[in-house]
Amino acid sequence: MSAGRVLKSYLWWTHERGSVHYDVMVTLILAFIFLTPRWVHYGDQPKPDWPSNEIRAAVNPDGGMIYEVPVELVHTSGATPTNQDLVNAIAPVSGSITVDRWQPVREIGGSVVAWRVWGHRPT
């Protein structure tokens, strides 16, 4: 059998189950499924479990609180929020706070999904 005819028979899957050619085709398919993720980055990573309407709060061991605010809850005119934008987003949950510092929380692809805010109640 010529090489062209063998390739054509592989393309149209004309071999009987249990034959050598059938086993070769199945082996090639399984090799593709299990080996290509090592060399090809498909970018199929799970999204973080992040509800778009939930502000998370935790006690900061150094004093104050640490808030994680989803991007959707922060209304800002620019790409990054101001301290006042973050205070306005957190105020309905915790009342008035003073922002000490903040940083973006990024998902696997690099886009910002939330803002981590360190703050305390004004004295």
C-alpha positions as CSV (number, residue, x, y, z in Angstrom):
1,M,0.0,0.0,0.0
2,S,1.4,3.4,-1.0
3,A,2.0,6.2,1.6
4,G,-0.6,8.4,0.0
5,R,-3.2,5.6,0.2
6,V,-2.4,4.9,3.8
7,L,-2.7,8.6,4.7
8,K,-6.0,8.8,2.8
9,S,-7.3,5.7,4.7
10,Y,-6.3,7.3,8.0
11,L,-8.1,10.5,7.1
12,W,-11.4,8.6,6.2
13,W,-10.9,6.1,9.1
14,T,-11.4,3.1,6.9
15,H,-9.5,0.5,9.0
16,E,-11.2,-2.2,11.0
17,R,-11.2,-2.1,14.7
18,G,-8.3,-4.1,16.2
19,S,-6.1,-3.8,13.1
20,V,-2.6,-2.3,13.4
21,H,-3.6,0.9,11.4
22,Y,-6.6,1.4,13.7
23,D,-4.3,1.1,16.8
24,V,-1.9,3.6,15.3
25,M,-4.7,6.1,14.7
26,V,-6.0,5.8,18.2
27,T,-2.5,6.1,19.6
28,L,-1.9,9.3,17.6
29,I,-5.1,10.8,18.8
30,L,-4.4,10.0,22.5
31,A,-0.8,11.3,22.1
32,F,-2.2,14.6,20.7
33,I,-4.7,14.9,23.6
34,F,-2.2,14.2,26.4
35,L,1.1,15.6,25.0
36,T,0.1,18.9,23.3
37,P,-0.7,20.7,26.6
38,R,3.0,20.4,27.5
39,W,4.0,22.4,24.4
40,V,1.0,24.5,23.4
41,H,-0.4,27.0,25.9
42,Y,-4.1,27.0,25.4
43,G,-4.8,29.6,28.1
44,D,-7.6,27.6,29.6
45,Q,-7.2,28.5,33.3
46,P,-10.1,28.6,35.7
47,K,-11.5,31.9,36.7
48,P,-11.2,32.9,40.3
49,D,-14.4,32.4,42.3
50,W,-15.1,36.1,42.7
51,P,-18.7,37.3,43.1
52,S,-19.1,40.7,41.5
53,N,-21.2,42.1,44.3
54,E,-19.4,41.0,47.4
55,I,-16.9,43.0,49.5
56,R,-14.7,40.7,51.6
57,A,-13.3,42.0,54.9
58,A,-10.7,40.6,57.2
59,V,-9.0,41.8,60.3
60,N,-5.5,43.2,59.7
61,P,-3.1,41.8,62.3
62,D,-1.3,45.2,62.3
63,G,-4.6,46.9,63.1
64,G,-7.6,48.0,61.1
65,M,-9.2,46.0,58.3
66,I,-8.3,44.6,54.9
67,Y,-11.1,44.8,52.3
68,E,-11.2,43.2,48.9
69,V,-13.5,45.2,46.6
70,P,-14.6,43.8,43.2
71,V,-13.8,46.2,40.3
72,E,-17.5,46.4,39.4
73,L,-18.3,48.1,42.7
74,V,-15.7,50.9,42.4
75,H,-17.0,53.8,40.3
76,T,-14.0,55.7,39.0
77,S,-13.4,58.1,36.1
78,G,-9.9,56.7,35.3
79,A,-8.2,53.4,35.1
80,T,-7.2,53.4,38.7
81,P,-9.4,54.4,41.6
82,T,-8.7,57.2,44.0
83,N,-8.8,56.7,47.8
84,Q,-12.2,58.5,47.8
85,D,-13.5,56.1,45.1
86,L,-12.5,53.1,47.4
87,V,-14.0,54.8,50.5
88,N,-17.3,55.3,48.6
89,A,-17.4,51.6,47.6
90,I,-16.6,50.3,51.1
91,A,-18.7,52.8,53.1
92,P,-22.1,51.0,52.7
93,V,-20.6,47.9,54.3
94,S,-18.3,49.2,57.0
95,G,-19.1,52.9,57.5
96,S,-16.5,55.6,57.2
97,I,-12.9,54.5,56.9
98,T,-9.5,56.0,56.2
99,V,-7.6,54.2,53.4
100,D,-4.0,53.5,54.4
101,R,-3.0,51.8,51.1
102,W,-4.4,49.7,48.3
103,Q,-3.2,47.4,45.5
104,P,-4.8,45.6,42.6
105,V,-5.8,41.9,42.8
106,R,-5.1,40.4,39.4
107,E,-6.5,37.2,37.8
108,I,-4.3,34.7,36.0
109,G,-4.5,36.6,32.7
110,G,-3.3,39.8,34.4
111,S,-6.5,41.8,34.4
112,V,-7.6,43.5,37.6
113,V,-10.6,41.8,39.3
114,A,-10.6,43.6,42.6
115,W,-8.8,46.1,44.8
116,R,-7.3,45.1,48.1
117,V,-7.6,48.0,50.5
118,W,-6.0,48.4,53.9
119,G,-7.9,50.9,56.1
120,H,-9.0,51.8,59.6
121,R,-11.8,53.8,61.2
122,P,-11.0,57.4,61.7
123,T,-10.4,58.4,65.4
